[in-house]
Amino acid sequence: MTTPFPFTAVVGQDDLRLALLLNAVSPAVGGVLVRGEKGTAKSTAVRALSALLPEVAVVPGCRFSCDPAAPDPACPDGPHETGPGAQRPARMVELPVGASEDRLVGALDIERALAEGVKAFEPGLLADAHRGILYVDEVNLLHDHLVDLLLDAAAMGASYVEREGVSVRHAARFLLVGTMNPEEGELRPQLLDRFGLTVEVAASREPDQRVEVVRRRLAYDDDPEGFATRWADEETSVRARIIAARALLPSVRLGDGALRQIAATCAAFEVDGMRADIVMARTATALAAWAGRTDVLAEDVRQAALLALPHRRRRNPFDAPGLDENKLDETLEEFAEPEPEDDDPDPDGGPDGSGGGGQQPPEPDSDGPQGDDAGARPEAGEGGEPQPSGSGEQQPVRASEPFRTKALSVPGIGEGAAGRRSRARTEHGRTTGAKRPRGALTKLHLAATIQAAAPHQLARGRAGRGLVVRRDDLRQATREGREGNLVLFVVDASGSMAARQRMSAVKGAVLSLLLDAYQRRDKVGLVTFRGSAADVALPPTSSVDAAAVRLESLPTGGRTPLAAGLLKAHDVLRVERLRDPARRALVVLVTDGRATGGPEPVALAGRAARLFAADGIASVVVDCESGPVRLGLAGQLAGELEGTAVTLDELRADSIAGLVRDVQGNQGRSGSSSRRAA
């Protein structure tokens, strides 16, 4: 077994370590979501935490880790009698991004259930993680339905497996930890809210601290066991502190004053629902227990807010997470309990300097300018005035207010990743037919199974009422749902588009479509063309907010190399088709249709457009031409693409009703047989 990196040897990352320790003290806090760039010790810290957790007592032979002092009466391996049990280390179970539903929640043997009436259940990862840690690396890349199952189990403390009327339930209480790189896409706000705490991590910019990180990592890689031995005393000390805090936790008093501050803080920051209030209360209580106190102080409420609220304030993917610490301090001060008359002449409030919690809040303020700047920079970058580029080109223009659009869809039926845009054969959705299963049976089509088994009952010697079912009779249900697509935006940033009012409207339209892509669980990419060349401003990614940031700073000016933009987009799709062949693409070309620069620019653009038509790539041309005299070039370009042209005004939800039908109709007429998922 590999020796884990010691938790106490992690350099810096104080918020990350504190959030993990608070959940170790009180799992009711609800887990931790760790957001940060790659290479910031996210996974290292999570894996190291499992070694600090106290051992757990389990019923010998129970696959569901029942507590011998209070065994689960509904345990599939039960019933169990109370007894001393056996001690084992707390487990840390990792959920792979590509895991199936059966691997997560467990699998029922449907064949035995139908033929013998036996609930043969194979436990999944949720059972393995019971009373331990469930770690999901890159949780933002996990399929939505798996995240839903995972968070439902975490909220209810139990997992339910249902297959055609056969049901199994078992306890599933665990510390849920997810890590993610925001550059690869965000979680939905509803899912963000289900994580108790969130932490933003970043690599230190202090050379001395970076040197220490490298020194410790090299020492660990050279001799893991020896390195762990050198940190054994610190690990033992933290483990003992966790045990002491757990024992103290039931005695911690959360007074009315602290509760009022918690409620006022959540109201001041306009968080949705009541989960934030509950999480803050549990976190503040765990903070007091971790500090060895039986009373929750103002600094506990403040720290709890910094950990529990930032991710709950996001309303859409373009909002920057964070918390205004000045506003937080003002709210806490406004709703603080009145201080009693002070008969003690000592202004420090006692020998430990902790009288009334008045000494602790200024300590985070020493880092306040850094925290405030960090919160202000994304807002200025997203909504502030454009900065001069210094290169002679026109300054970036702010996008107009985004609006609601209806979904554009790719014609035909695909087999891509689950999403909410185009029709596809998926694991979840409405049942459309049946087929023989390949591998393990997951979704039984009961009627088809009985129909396959019925003709053979006499030959199989059926004598009783039960149906004689064999493996060859089983039928898997085929289902149709929705998939996510790759929406590739190809944006004309040339001089003909550079009028401020027009470019603002163009950016607003693209921003609206980006928001729609976020809600539809699409991947997005951004290609721009201006001057003499085209650039991939953003390679295909799940991070819609990254695309919004690139769009905001998009420079404009120069000629219109339309052919270069189309060829660059075609090359991006070709490469992406090799990486993700099941994901179908939708190209959104934003242009006025003009082509200038180089020999025969219009003819060259037409030939480039016909490449998309030949490959069966669905496309929409957003016509940005304005003014009393219009040349209709965007419409001609849409004809070459065998796509659809639509004006900026028609992108709005109340004007786009016929657009999806037009896209599907045009694509269908061009030969739907060649338009299957690439």
Disulfide bonds with the S-S distance in Angstrom:
none
